[in-house]
């Protein structure tokens, strides 16, 4: 035993101590990691996993639907509902009224809420599904059902008749709301939210109309007109591919990627119609055709008088934003004193078309696009059209956007000059076709002015208020928001000062 | 930390060079040359696990599997998982930015040259919610209890330079399990519909982590980990363990509740030089006044027939909720026997123009509408003279009762007695045989009070408050609450119907001061009524 052996013993002891510590470290570290792994793997269980864990004693209260149930959220929502209803009423009134004004059909001169209360029944969230369809985005689908008892009274002024109060009863809404969250690396980590109603399953909004102190039949076609207005607003603003983009977080972000942009151009030649129904007592119908992809931007042919087999041979160009989901709608009307009567309607889904191939198609005219509403199988004649779909390349898309900018300015000037803003309805207005170009006229704004140009002309109008409203309901704070989904080179006019990213 | 230093000191003091050398060699051998990177753990799908490792999983099974009263929120987990890489970067960036000035301020005190983050990431594993439970009470609040587990793999490495030496401190494998209770209250009728968030922990949280100094994990020194963990738990528990709460204010509750803050007294004196609207004779003017941003019905003066310079001298009191934004609107109409009443002119007085408690006589020019630029508005339409006095409620009257729903009885209440407050909130499942237009009748000591009628509703909500001033506490009395329905049609058949009633004994209220409960209605199938009772005394 000497100094050296003592030293050696010491060294061995020291090393052993360290080795022990190391062992302890590894043990604790492994334990923690194992726990982390366990928790992670249990954070998204599916049925098979659970079956494996529980074996025979599978808990019966558990199910795994595609849309995950959120009972707790519904409980909270029903409790919160009276307060939400109170808070939302003013906002809805403020933001929906201009929309109604914008989309109202000719025949109604003014439409306003005279009473709006959302009732006592809260909407129910049937389920939520979260997916990642694209990198940097989270897609959340919310299956929403609302069989509410709201009390909505609309004050409607129709031509000829003074204001009549119309009550909207038994409102039922079934829809899947899709919210896409654009992720960012800054707090709050979401730079924008895109909100839309999924087209499939089709949003269902049912209601019954009741005239207060009178009968709906007093004004023929009024309930159809209201249906049309509501339907246009939903399909043209909210239903996918149309969407509302709400930037979040206060910082300026480029949301142009998220917005709907012109994708291509559809050249439609309305050739002729055959065997139209005669609706006139004396002589024959005076048919004309209204053509559109989005109801806000309609074009029409000239009227051919006293003919059930009219030949128009007129060509229009329409902008397509989403070939997958949009459709071309053709409505044949009979010009008449007073209200023009619809002879039939036809629909051509854009997805059936191949790019750059001209095609002549004969379409059967139907009484209505809503298959549920069709009662008779009577033949209403056919409509022959020639279509050519052209997909934009980058430059053309840019040119379309540039054109849009130019038209926006032109529109502003016209507005200042007081040309637009006349109360004439688009379809009745002397409008539309000048030169080789096409003038698209927003029906809500009405116009006696067509735009001349070789390109495309259009009117749109600022619906940014609607976006604002959505923004408030979603985020609880109001940000400048942009509505996207203009079918023509028209984007929303940013009346609340938000700059449009181009 | 101190324990290790103690051991080292002991060893060195013993002058046992061998042990210290051994420690140094051992350190280099086992710790220094080992990589200390944080790796992403390998996660195998559950199907691949054998029964033994499944057994080990059992204690970690989420609450929603075990308990039917917990809801699964895997959609939120998925959301969080997708968002986590972005959250990680955002949080780390913010943390660095916040820490930097604090470090810069603190280091000179300790003679440290620099402290900086060498590594800062929260890792690849996001926190997970293992279930969500909500509680429904009769109060205006939302209560939820998520079970939160975060077993992450973050890597926080701090480089410290002092006296020419560099040391690294690394925190790894942070694990936090907690069960917070989140209460949102009070609920208010403006977005986001609640005014405050209260967070408190229902149990002591579980905290575990590794802390490496020079690469050696201090937390694996036996005993030390337990000590530190307990210390942290106790610290957190002291601050947030239920019933202690963390309170976050979202909205100013007084404003959000839209409570009345004052009353404006309006005296409509007279109008001058009104314009003639009727073809025959003069106009028949009357004034309609209302306050903006309010659902209260507008008030009207009497009609002065055939008078273009009418004198009314009529007084009105209007409740004010926000004197900063609200305004009084005066519209002069021409009364007609038949048809629509013509508007003769209008004007608006913003309430902020009034000095509290000071009467102000104003002469208003009548305008066609409020649009300032309207060219047609130049015409003279006459003038309206009004006297306005804004009387705000005394300070503290409104803010206090929000925190404490129990108010004191107002002055003038008999000393031995008090005020009985009955608030009729809502009813559920009330149903009449012929009609359901429910209202509530309250009978107490022969006094009868009624709520408004709610038309065609089986789940009516009234939220109406009634007060009874009493000489003595109502220890033996009962309160009779009855839900009735009247027919909307005029006719002799079934004009009135009882939908159910309940007698509530008041002794409990006197003892408890406040009771908020749902009572089953007698003579009703499933009907329930929610009644809040308060006993306010002056002491």
Interface residues (C-beta under 8 A of the other chain):
Chain A: X6 X7 X8 X9 X10 X11 X12 X13 X14 X15 X16 X17 X18 X19 X21 X22 X24 X25 X27 X28 X29 X32 X33 X34 X35 X36 X37 X38 X39 X40 X41 X42 X43 X44 X45 X48 X49 X50 X52 X53 X54 X59 X61 X62 X68 X69 X70 X71 X72 X75 X76 X79 X80 X82 X83 X84 X86 X87 X88 X120 X128 X129 X130 X132 X138 X140 X149 X181 X183 X184 X185 X186 X187 X189 X190 X472 X473 X476
Chain B: X16 X17 X18 X19 X20 X21 X22 X23 X24 X25 X26 X27 X29 X30 X31 X34 X41 X42 X43 X44 X45 X46 X47 X49 X54 X56 X57 X58 X60 X61 X62 X64 X65 X66 X68 X71 X72 X73 X74 X75 X76 X77 X78 X79 X81 X82 X83 X86 X87 X89 X90 X91 X93 X94 X125 X128 X130 X132 X133 X134 X136 X142 X144 X149 X151 X152 X153 X172 X173 X175 X187 X188 X189 X190 X191 X192 X193 X194 X208 X209 X210 X216 X217 X219 X220 X221 X222 X225 X457 X459 X460 X461
